[in-house]
Every structure is written in structure tokens, then in C-alpha cells.
Amino acid sequence: MTTARLQPVWAGCFALALLLVICAHPAKAQNFSEDRDYWFNPAVFPGRSDLSKHPYGPAKAKGLVIWNHGYSPDKLAPEKVPPVMQYFAEAGWDSYHLQRHPIIGVGKGKPVAGATHDLTTPLILHVLEKPEVRAYPRIILMGQSRGAFAVIHTGSLKPNIHGILPLSPAAFGDAGKSREWRQNDTYIRELWEKYKDSGIHVAAGFFTGDDWFETQQPNVRGPYAEKRLTELGVANFIINQPSYHDMQGHGGGQSWEFARRFGPCLQYFFETGKKPSCSETDRHTAATFRIKLPKLPAQDGYSGLWQGTWTNGRFAAAVIEPGDNGTYKGVYRTGLGVNGDKPDDNAWLLTREGDRLVRTRTHENNAGIRLSLLDSDRLQVDWTSHKGDRTMTSIFSRAR
């Protein structure tokens, strides 16, 4: 038998051996050292000094949310956490980031804590045993990719946590390059079985175009998780392949659109234990966070309710409707209205310039606005400061 034919067999045997090790020793004790193997600090939210590194503390916070990043083999994972963490911080939860060392040890050239999911799980358990962590009334573990897989694995061991939110969980290679990608479903199915009688609230996100599974077998992991967890009596809220334009791919759950659309739904689920409908007409829907505007029928391409996020992270919404003599009227709102994020609320008078709508400036301090319809559900919004020295662009989605 040739070496080329041996390689797939060897790869399969290695993956099987890894599974056996994980199953046999799911949480073997490790001697973890903070500032050597990991860092555990309040999450950093760019541009929001009022939220960054200023936790409420166990006595005042609704609970603690811990972010677990994805695989980072050759460098330390960035401090940045996804916007959904910011939403929970806005809502009164403390948000922390558990940063693991990369696979290469510091000056030792060997794997260290956090390099693989079988080491990440005991690391998470180690952090959960910290007295300052145990003091919180509720703890939610969130994670992306490898971190999401570890979050599911940790929850299956039934620690004292309130809930989990794994986004695009994966630990066995992507579907286009690895023969083991199916284990990103089959092994997780084994873990779901252990959630029976755990009391853990399970939310999860699976996204269209995720190369680690959904590109090969779409619409499988999400429906199975929802069905099986319900059969096991586990409170669950499964977000399965949302169709919005920037909630796709392996990082779909890390977008501002995901936080805006599903943040309040997730908060409602974790705080009440009830599954939200999360439709645009439900009072618990994300829609535009705390921004509420009437939804108008789409009389033509531009009219209706649009919502999105600016590149600086501010959430925004606009209602556009036809006016007189070919003009359009718009009501625009942005800002959450909490924690110093002062909301803006103003009216637009819009006129056509070719295929675009352009704001008519009625005052010298009016910012410039230009709207370009990309398709029936996407609107490009270009903003220019009244001095013309700053610009921003965002893609708004039509509210459904």
C-alpha cells in the first residue's frame, strides 16, 4: 500500500484517537496560571469607554457573560469581542473575555493551555471556579468556532452556569479541506444528550455558508439541535441560518447585524427562560435595539422601514415615504439612548438625483445623506459631516 493511500487512514485514526481522549478525560485537572496560560479581563468595546473595563460587579450586574474566542494557532487572539457582547453589557450584564495562549507556548515551542478544545474545556472550568466568578447570580458562556465547541463541551459537564451561546461551533476542520468535518455535527449530537436535567439554557447560532459544515450540509445542525433539545426538556433558542445579508459564513454571529437583530431576543430568552418569537412584530424583537419607528408598506423601492449599523457601531433606523412633487420624507433615529449614547432624531427631506435620493440641507449644520438602492432589501446610506471632512457608509436592511 502506498504512502498516499495511507495518509487518509492515518488522519481518520488520529481524529478517532482524539475523540477517545476527549471522551475518556473530558476535564482532566490542569495547572493553569493567569498571565501565562490565559488572560481573563473585562471586555473592551471600541469607542465605548463607559462600558469597557468598568464591570458592575456581582452585586449589581444581572449576571456574567464570558466570551471564548476561536482557534488562534500562531498568535494571541485579539481583545475584540463581538457586538452581541456589547448588547448584553448595555443591558446590565458584566462581559468578560477569556483569552487563551496560542498553540505555541511562550518560549517553549510546545502546546499550552487553550490550544485545543480538550484543553480549553478544563480552562473554562478553572475560570468558573474563581470565587469572583462564582459570586455572579447567572453565568452565560458564549463562543465562536473552536471556542463555541468548547462552550458546548463545558456545558455537557453540567457546571453551575445559567446558559450557553455557541456560534458556528467547529473543532474538526472545514468541509472543503478535512475528511473529519462531519464530526462538527456528530460529536456535538453526543454532547447535547448530556444536557438533560442540566437546567442550562441553550441558545446557538448556525449560519448559511459556514465552511466548517453548512456549505456541505445546510439546514442540518440547527434543526436537529432544536428538535433534540426540546425532546430532552432543555430550554433552547436556536438561530438557524438567518437570511440577512451579513449574517452568513463562519463569522455570521460576530456581525453588528446579528447583535442588532437577535441581541434582545437572546437577552429575553436568558432572562426569562421563554423562547421569543423574534419576529419583527414581536415586542421582544431586536429590530433596532431600543429604537422604535413605525413600519410602513413598501409603496416603491425606497419607501418603508430600514435599519442597520454605522461603521462606528451605532445602530440606526429610518422610515422613508413618498412626499409631494417627487420628493421623499424621512424620519431618522440613531443611538441606544442609554449609558451616555445620546440618541439623534431628525427629519430628512429627500430629492432624486438620478437613481439616488439626496438629502436637501435646510441648515448649514445638516449632515449630507445619499441613499442608493442596491436591491429590494438593501439600501446603501452614505453620510458626510456638515463640514465635509468625515464620511461613513452603511448597508441598511429592509425591516420585515
NORRATA-V867463 format. One record per run of one state. SS is the DSSP state (~ for helix, > for strand, _ for the rest). FROM is the first residue (numbers start at 1). TO is the last residue. If there is no record, write none. Layout:
SS | FROM | TO
SS | FROM | TO
//
This chain:
_ | 1 | 2
~ | 3 | 24
_ | 25 | 33
> | 34 | 34
_ | 35 | 37
> | 38 | 42
_ | 43 | 43
> | 44 | 44
_ | 45 | 63
> | 64 | 68
_ | 69 | 79
> | 80 | 80
_ | 81 | 82
~ | 83 | 90
_ | 91 | 93
> | 94 | 100
_ | 101 | 116
~ | 117 | 128
_ | 129 | 130
~ | 131 | 134
_ | 135 | 138
> | 139 | 144
_ | 145 | 145
~ | 146 | 156
_ | 157 | 162
> | 163 | 167
_ | 168 | 182
~ | 183 | 193
_ | 194 | 200
> | 201 | 206
_ | 207 | 220
~ | 221 | 231
_ | 232 | 235
> | 236 | 240
_ | 241 | 251
~ | 252 | 254
_ | 255 | 255
~ | 256 | 272
_ | 273 | 287
> | 288 | 288
_ | 289 | 290
> | 291 | 291
_ | 292 | 303
> | 304 | 309
_ | 310 | 314
> | 315 | 322
_ | 323 | 327
> | 328 | 334
_ | 335 | 343
> | 344 | 353
_ | 354 | 355
> | 356 | 359
_ | 360 | 367
> | 368 | 375
_ | 376 | 377
> | 378 | 384
_ | 385 | 390
> | 391 | 398
_ | 399 | 400
//
